[in-house]
């Protein structure tokens, strides 16, 4: 546990013994605050210097930074995960451009070069739906980690994509709550308080049996084919999360597993990138799971 997390853990646990509501509000605020802001890597600078850049309003007065290559036609949206940034999906940009796509990505509020210190699934939804309103139905949406959960949330609220690629995906918002409590070693008594804040502030329109949001709730809204790519040894987001998405979507989804790529290196693996881009171009018939498994293990 990093020093800032240790301080937050101690503070919330102490406050929870004095004022449950205050501790619950504090936990909710902390839940949406990235402890780390990823920086642009030297290997990403040249590509991002070529992008068209704009600021886009998100929810509650926040802003995202949007990057685009191309004129906006045949758009493919790339969505980053927690404590990450759009540039982490750089490996997908040129292969998609070679297929004639415009490629769009963004830094969510509180991430990358975007202002702010926090972001919620509502911010992601606001950015994704605004980009959808501007560029139309995405030829494909490629998302990583928390970005997958947020993307499916947007797809249940009006955004549309012809194909979806989910890499190292979070399926259940509940999974994030559990990870948050485990990492900060918070008292169990705080969980109900946090869930109450989440229900009130993020999902007030969801019925109790569907709170909090899960990608499994999106099957009635998303008719696109879905490719899930997940590493068997992912220690950040368990592969069971990816398998839940595939099980929920049935014949509509395919699972490709890799080995020894973990949660982040999977985004730059040449075989993974090629498999995702081929799926965008040709659909499910282009996926060869054995090829990905063997190439990733070399």
Secondary structure by P-SEA (a helix, b strand, c coil): ccaaaaaaaaaaaaaaaccaaaaaaaaaaaaacccccccccccaaaaaaacbbbbbbccccbbbbbbbcccccbbbbbbbcccccccccccaaaaaaaaccbbbbbbcccccccccccccaaaaaaaaaaaaaacccccbbbbccaaaaaaaaaaaccccccbbbbccccccaaaaaaaaaaaacccccaaaaaaaaaaaccccccccccccccccccccccccbbbbbbbcccccccaaaaaaaaaaacccbbbbbbcccccccccccaaaaaaaaaaaccccccccaaaaaaaaac
